Amino acid sequence: MGLALIAVSLMIGFGALGTAIGFALLGGKLLEGSARQPELAPMLQTKMFLIAGLLDAVPMIGVGIAMYVLFVLVPGMA
């Protein structure tokens, strides 16, 4: 039971950490690309929002798996 709770917290925590790092890198590269070629800024921003949506889907899947472990697998262990 205790190890399952640690596993769930690690899944959610590392998913959030990875997403935060990904968004930071993505935003930095967007600003860098927009500073180098300002005429491409609207296209870069559109692509950034597309990638941000895909990037945000990964921790949502991790949270779903963590909730499955917490509410389905752990009560079945008892």
C-alpha positions in Angstrom: 0.0 0.0 0.0 2.7 2.5 1.0 4.9 1.8 -2.1 1.8 2.3 -4.3 1.3 5.7 -2.8 4.9 6.6 -3.4 4.6 5.4 -7.0 1.5 7.5 -7.6 3.1 10.6 -6.2 6.2 10.0 -8.3 4.2 9.6 -11.5 2.3 12.8 -10.9 5.3 14.7 -9.7 7.7 13.7 -12.5 5.0 14.3 -15.0 4.5 17.9 -13.7 8.3 18.5 -13.6 8.8 17.2 -17.1 6.0 19.4 -18.4 7.3 22.5 -16.7 10.8 21.9 -18.2 9.2 21.3 -21.6 7.1 24.5 -21.5 10.2 26.5 -20.4 12.3 25.2 -23.3 9.4 25.7 -25.7 8.8 29.2 -24.6 12.5 30.1 -24.7 12.9 28.7 -28.2 9.8 30.6 -29.3 11.2 33.9 -28.0 14.6 33.1 -29.6 13.1 32.3 -33.0 10.8 35.4 -32.9 13.8 37.6 -32.0 15.8 36.2 -34.9 13.1 36.4 -37.5 10.2 38.6 -36.4 8.3 38.0 -39.6 7.9 34.3 -38.7 6.5 35.0 -35.2 2.8 34.3 -36.0 3.7 30.9 -37.6 6.0 30.0 -34.8 3.3 30.9 -32.2 0.8 28.7 -34.0 3.2 25.8 -34.0 4.1 26.5 -30.3 0.4 26.2 -29.2 0.1 22.9 -31.1 3.1 21.5 -29.5 2.0 22.9 -26.1 -1.2 21.0 -26.4 0.6 17.8 -27.2 3.1 18.4 -24.4 0.2 18.9 -21.9 -1.4 15.6 -22.9 1.5 13.6 -21.5 1.1 14.4 -17.8 -2.7 14.0 -18.2 -2.1 10.4 -19.3 0.3 10.0 -16.3 -2.4 11.3 -13.9 -4.9 8.9 -15.4 -2.6 6.0 -14.9 -1.8 7.1 -11.4 -5.5 7.4 -10.5 -6.0 3.9 -11.9 -3.3 2.6 -9.7 -4.6 4.4 -6.7 -8.3 3.6 -6.9 -8.3 0.3 -8.8 -5.1 -1.6 -8.1 -4.4 -0.6 -4.5 -7.9 -1.6 -3.1 -7.5 -4.9 -4.9 -4.3 -5.6 -3.0 -6.0 -5.6 0.4 
